[in-house]
Each structure stands twice: as C-alpha cells, then as structure tokens.
Amino acid sequence: MYRNRPIKWLSAIFLALFHGLAIAAFFQPFSVSYLPIMIGLYLWMGFGTTFYLHRLLTHKTFETTGWLKFFFFLGTSIGQQGDPVGWVGHHRWHHAKSDQDEDIHSPVHGFFHGHMGWILRDLGPDEERLRSLAKDIREKYPYTRLGEKPYLFFIPHIAMAVLLYATLGLPGMLWGLYVPMIAVYHVTWSVNSLCHMFGYRTTETTDQSRNFWPIGLLALGEGWHNNHHACQTRAPQGLAWYEIDLTKYLIWSLERVGLVWNVRWTAPVRKNAPSPGARTDGRLPNAS
C-alpha cells in the first residue's frame, strides 16, 4: 500500500545528506575527547525517542514535568528523530494495523521499506489523517505544533552543529553529532524492521513482533518489542532480569526523585477474561 507511494524527494535528500556527513567523519581525525559528546548526544536523542516520544506521548505510561518534556523535545529536534505529532500519530497507527497491509512500516512489505523506505514515501492526504491520531499532543503541548514546521524543528539541530563546529572544528562536528545521530536512526528503525523478523516471542500477539536482544540493548529497551506489543500501556518493556531496559531504569530513577509519577509498572487488570494471545504475564497462552 504505502510502499508504492511517490518518493518524497526532500526527505530523501536530507537523509542522504545526514548519512553522507556521518560517513565523512571516518575520513576525519578522531579524538577520544569526542566520546563523551557522542555518548551524551546518543542518549539525549535516544531517550528523546524512547522516553519522550514513545512511552510518554504515544502510550502515556507515566507523567513528568514540563521542563523535562521540553528537554527531550529538544533532543528529538537535535537528532531530527521526527516531530512529536507526526511520530505519535504514525506509531499509534502502526499498533492499530501492525503487520497488516495498512501498516506504514512493516517488513512484510520488504525489509528496506520497513526499515527506512517508508520515510521516503509521500503519504499524501493520509498524512494529516494519521497526524489527527495525535491531536491530543497538539492540544496539550502547543510547542509541538512548531515541530510540524520543518524549518522551525530544524533550528536546534543547526544550533548544535554550529556549536560543535565552533568549538571542535569540522571533525568534532561530524563525529560528535552526525555519527550518533545516524546510529540512533538505524537502531530506532531496526525496532520496526528487525524486531518484526528476528528474536523470540513470549506472548502470542496478532502481529510478528519479537524480542531481539541486540536492539533491546542499543535501542535503550525498545527491542523487547513483543513484550511491548503484548501490553502497550505498560511502562517497562524489558520484563525478565536479562532483558536490559535502560529507559525503564531512567523512568525508575526519575520516579525516585519525584520527577516522574503515575507510572504504569504493570499491565492493567481487566474485569473480563483476556482473549487468546492477550496474556500480560510474559508467557505463552496455556503455558504452565
């Protein structure tokens, strides 16, 4: 369905540019002093996606302070991870149509499309329909409307690039900003692609979601994807002791100091018996 839509050339050009800048870093001298910046920006951008866009805005699994929300909004803008309204709307649609023909980024339409090809497609009139699924975000956080204007959402990214160039030169800008940015891109996209292809399933869901440990680690806990699809409103996604979920640990730590509250640590208790495949205890149906 969506893989046959026309190419969105502006998105294609910018993605090619960002990848080119990351590749260019490997032709520049590297300094160990870049590592703290690279790790810091990777976590800022990454948690902007997992903590802010996904578990907070999309699924409302906890609540936090306004300044912390804006801090991670800036992280998503610096990393160009997608404006909040568009990201939330697209993701809610993914859950509604997961691995069906109408799913925007399912690998059942081909690995490349599920991984990143979908970003290059012009959704036409469907774009606003999907964004309307996040109208609560528009209404509650007015600054997210600015994120829907690409020239404004791009300003924090430009500011960070200029800052790094002014202080560390071209090598520092390329290594410090564009290498972690592209890494976050592909790790996040791998949740859509690899985590619907490889790994293990603890719960029989109606889609092909899987728990894939390499992405579980690199995506700050998002790779425990079958756990998440089994219960979208639960804040933690890593459930077993070996399912390391750094976003869960961040939520827990911030809750301890009063910056996060109303956390949905467990699956909601349902009055009616769950349907087959809807178990929330991390086991397969009929498992002892």
C-alpha positions as CSV (number, residue, x, y, z in Angstrom):
1,M,0.0,0.0,0.0
2,Y,2.4,2.7,1.2
3,R,5.5,1.3,-0.4
4,N,4.0,2.3,-3.9
5,R,3.5,5.9,-3.0
6,P,5.6,8.6,-4.8
7,I,9.1,9.4,-3.4
8,K,9.3,12.4,-1.1
9,W,12.4,13.9,-2.5
10,L,13.1,16.5,0.1
11,S,13.2,13.8,2.8
12,A,15.4,11.6,0.6
13,I,17.9,14.5,0.0
14,F,18.2,15.3,3.7
15,L,18.6,11.6,4.7
16,A,21.3,11.2,2.1
17,L,23.0,14.4,3.4
18,F,22.9,13.2,7.0
19,H,24.3,9.8,6.1
20,G,27.0,11.5,4.0
21,L,28.1,13.7,6.9
22,A,28.3,10.6,9.2
23,I,30.4,8.7,6.6
24,A,32.6,11.8,6.1
25,A,33.5,11.6,9.8
26,F,35.5,8.5,9.1
27,F,37.8,10.5,6.8
28,Q,38.5,13.0,9.6
29,P,40.8,12.5,12.6
30,F,39.1,11.0,15.7
31,S,39.8,12.2,19.2
32,V,38.9,10.3,22.4
33,S,37.7,13.6,23.7
34,Y,34.7,13.3,21.3
35,L,33.4,10.2,23.0
36,P,31.6,11.9,25.9
37,I,29.8,14.2,23.4
38,M,28.9,11.2,21.2
39,I,27.6,9.2,24.0
40,G,25.8,12.2,25.6
41,L,24.1,13.1,22.3
42,Y,23.2,9.4,21.6
43,L,21.5,9.2,24.9
44,W,19.8,12.6,24.6
45,M,18.4,11.7,21.1
46,G,17.7,8.1,22.0
47,F,15.8,8.8,25.2
48,G,14.1,11.6,23.4
49,T,12.6,8.8,21.2
50,T,12.1,6.1,23.8
51,F,11.3,8.0,27.0
52,Y,9.5,11.1,25.5
53,L,8.0,10.2,22.1
54,H,7.2,6.6,22.7
55,R,6.4,5.8,26.3
56,L,5.3,9.2,27.4
57,L,3.5,10.9,24.5
58,T,2.3,7.9,22.5
59,H,1.3,5.5,25.2
60,K,1.1,7.7,28.3
61,T,2.7,5.2,30.6
62,F,3.8,7.9,33.1
63,E,3.8,11.6,33.7
64,T,6.6,14.0,34.2
65,T,7.4,17.7,34.5
66,G,7.0,20.2,31.7
67,W,10.7,21.2,31.6
68,L,11.8,17.6,31.3
69,K,9.3,17.1,28.4
70,F,10.8,20.1,26.6
71,F,14.3,19.0,27.3
72,F,13.7,15.7,25.5
73,F,11.7,17.5,22.8
74,L,15.0,19.4,22.1
75,G,16.8,16.0,21.9
76,T,14.4,14.8,19.2
77,S,14.9,18.0,17.3
78,I,18.7,18.0,17.5
79,G,18.6,14.4,16.3
80,Q,15.8,15.1,13.7
81,Q,14.0,12.0,15.0
82,G,10.6,13.2,13.8
83,D,8.3,15.8,15.1
84,P,6.2,14.7,18.0
85,V,2.7,15.0,16.4
86,G,3.8,13.0,13.3
87,W,5.8,10.5,15.2
88,V,3.0,9.7,17.7
89,G,0.3,9.6,15.0
90,H,2.3,7.2,12.8
91,H,3.1,5.0,15.8
92,R,-0.4,4.7,17.0
93,W,-1.5,3.7,13.5
94,H,1.3,1.1,13.5
95,H,-0.2,-0.5,16.6
96,A,-3.7,-0.4,15.1
97,K,-2.6,-2.1,11.9
98,S,0.6,-3.9,12.9
99,D,2.0,-6.1,10.1
100,Q,-1.1,-5.7,8.0
101,D,-1.2,-4.1,4.5
102,E,-2.1,-0.7,6.0
103,D,0.9,-0.7,8.4
104,I,3.2,2.1,7.3
105,H,6.5,0.4,8.2
106,S,6.1,-3.3,8.4
107,P,8.8,-5.5,6.9
108,V,6.1,-7.7,5.4
109,H,6.3,-5.2,2.6
110,G,10.1,-5.7,2.3
111,F,13.0,-5.2,4.7
112,F,14.1,-1.9,3.2
113,H,10.6,-0.4,3.3
114,G,10.0,-1.5,6.9
115,H,13.4,-0.2,8.0
116,M,13.6,3.2,6.3
117,G,11.9,3.2,2.9
118,W,8.6,4.3,4.4
119,I,10.1,7.6,5.4
120,L,10.8,8.4,1.8
121,R,7.2,7.9,0.7
122,D,4.7,10.7,0.3
123,L,1.5,9.8,2.2
124,G,-0.5,12.5,0.5
125,P,-3.9,13.1,2.2
126,D,-3.3,10.2,4.6
127,E,-0.6,12.2,6.3
128,E,-3.0,14.6,8.0
129,R,-5.3,11.7,8.9
130,L,-2.5,9.9,10.7
131,R,-1.5,13.1,12.4
132,S,-5.0,13.6,13.7
133,L,-4.4,10.5,15.8
134,A,-2.1,12.7,17.9
135,K,-4.4,15.7,18.2
136,D,-4.2,15.3,21.9
137,I,-0.5,16.1,21.7
138,R,-1.2,19.2,19.6
139,E,-3.7,20.5,22.1
140,K,-1.8,19.7,25.3
141,Y,1.7,20.8,24.2
142,P,1.4,23.8,21.9
143,Y,5.2,23.9,21.2
144,T,4.8,20.6,19.4
145,R,2.9,22.4,16.6
146,L,6.2,24.3,15.9
147,G,7.8,20.9,15.4
148,E,5.3,20.3,12.5
149,K,7.0,23.2,10.7
150,P,10.3,21.7,9.4
151,Y,12.2,25.0,9.2
152,L,11.5,25.6,12.9
153,F,12.1,22.0,14.0
154,F,15.5,22.2,12.3
155,I,16.7,25.2,14.3
156,P,18.1,23.2,17.4
157,H,19.9,20.8,15.1
158,I,21.6,23.7,13.3
159,A,22.4,25.4,16.6
160,M,24.1,22.2,17.9
161,A,26.1,21.7,14.6
162,V,27.3,25.3,14.8
163,L,28.3,25.0,18.4
164,L,30.3,21.8,17.8
165,Y,31.9,23.3,14.7
166,A,32.9,26.5,16.6
167,T,34.4,24.6,19.5
168,L,35.8,21.4,17.9
169,G,36.1,22.1,14.3
170,L,34.8,20.0,11.4
171,P,36.0,16.6,12.8
172,G,34.3,17.3,16.1
173,M,31.0,18.3,14.5
174,L,31.0,15.2,12.2
175,W,32.0,12.7,14.9
176,G,30.1,14.4,17.8
177,L,26.7,15.0,16.0
178,Y,26.3,13.0,12.8
179,V,27.7,9.7,13.8
180,P,25.5,9.2,16.9
181,M,22.6,10.7,15.0
182,I,22.8,8.1,12.2
183,A,23.3,5.4,14.8
184,V,20.1,6.4,16.6
185,Y,18.3,6.5,13.3
186,H,19.2,2.9,12.4
187,V,18.7,1.5,15.8
188,T,15.3,3.0,16.1
189,W,14.3,1.9,12.6
190,S,15.5,-1.6,13.5
191,V,12.7,-1.9,16.0
192,N,10.3,-1.6,13.1
193,S,12.2,-4.0,10.9
194,L,14.5,-6.4,12.7
195,C,12.2,-6.7,15.7
196,H,9.4,-7.9,13.5
197,M,11.7,-10.5,11.9
198,F,14.2,-12.0,14.4
199,G,14.2,-13.0,18.0
200,Y,11.9,-14.7,20.4
201,R,8.2,-14.3,21.4
202,T,7.0,-14.5,25.0
203,T,3.4,-13.7,24.0
204,E,1.3,-14.7,21.0
205,T,0.2,-11.4,19.5
206,T,-1.6,-10.8,16.3
207,D,1.5,-9.4,14.6
208,Q,5.1,-10.6,14.1
209,S,6.7,-8.6,16.9
210,R,9.7,-10.2,18.6
211,N,12.2,-9.6,21.4
212,F,15.6,-9.1,19.8
213,W,18.4,-8.7,22.3
214,P,20.9,-6.6,20.3
215,I,18.3,-4.0,19.6
216,G,17.0,-4.3,23.2
217,L,20.4,-3.0,24.3
218,L,21.1,-0.5,21.6
219,A,17.6,1.0,21.5
220,L,17.6,1.6,25.2
221,G,15.0,-1.1,25.9
222,E,12.8,-0.8,22.8
223,G,14.0,-4.0,21.3
224,W,11.9,-6.1,23.7
225,H,9.2,-5.5,21.2
226,N,6.9,-8.5,21.6
227,N,6.6,-7.6,25.3
228,H,5.5,-4.1,24.3
229,H,3.0,-5.3,21.7
230,A,1.5,-7.6,24.2
231,C,0.8,-4.6,26.5
232,Q,1.3,-1.2,25.1
233,T,0.3,0.7,28.2
234,R,3.0,-0.8,30.4
235,A,6.0,1.5,31.0
236,P,8.7,-1.2,31.2
237,Q,9.4,-3.3,28.1
238,G,12.2,-5.4,29.4
239,L,10.4,-7.8,31.8
240,A,12.8,-10.7,32.5
241,W,16.0,-10.0,34.5
242,Y,18.1,-10.4,31.4
243,E,16.0,-8.0,29.3
244,I,18.0,-4.9,30.0
245,D,15.8,-1.8,29.5
246,L,17.7,1.4,30.1
247,T,14.6,3.5,29.5
248,K,12.8,1.6,32.3
249,Y,15.8,2.3,34.6
250,L,15.6,6.0,33.7
251,I,11.9,6.2,34.5
252,W,12.5,4.3,37.8
253,S,15.4,6.7,38.8
254,L,13.4,9.8,37.9
255,E,10.4,8.5,39.9
256,R,12.6,8.1,42.9
257,V,13.5,11.8,42.9
258,G,9.9,13.0,42.2
259,L,10.4,14.0,38.5
260,V,8.2,11.2,37.2
261,W,4.9,9.9,38.7
262,N,1.8,7.8,37.8
263,V,4.0,5.1,36.3
264,R,2.1,2.1,34.9
265,W,4.6,-0.5,36.0
266,T,2.3,-3.5,35.4
267,A,-0.3,-4.4,32.9
268,P,-3.8,-3.2,33.7
269,V,-6.1,-5.6,35.4
270,R,-9.1,-6.4,33.2
271,K,-12.5,-7.3,34.5
272,N,-13.2,-9.6,31.6
273,A,-11.1,-12.6,30.8
274,P,-8.4,-11.7,28.2
275,S,-8.8,-13.1,24.7
276,P,-6.4,-15.7,23.4
277,G,-3.0,-14.2,22.7
278,A,-3.5,-11.3,25.1
279,R,-1.7,-12.6,28.1
280,T,0.2,-10.0,30.1
281,D,2.3,-12.1,32.3
282,G,5.1,-12.7,29.7
283,R,4.1,-16.3,29.0
284,L,2.7,-18.0,26.0
285,P,-1.0,-18.9,26.2
286,N,-1.6,-22.2,28.1
287,A,2.0,-22.1,29.4
288,S,2.3,-23.5,32.9
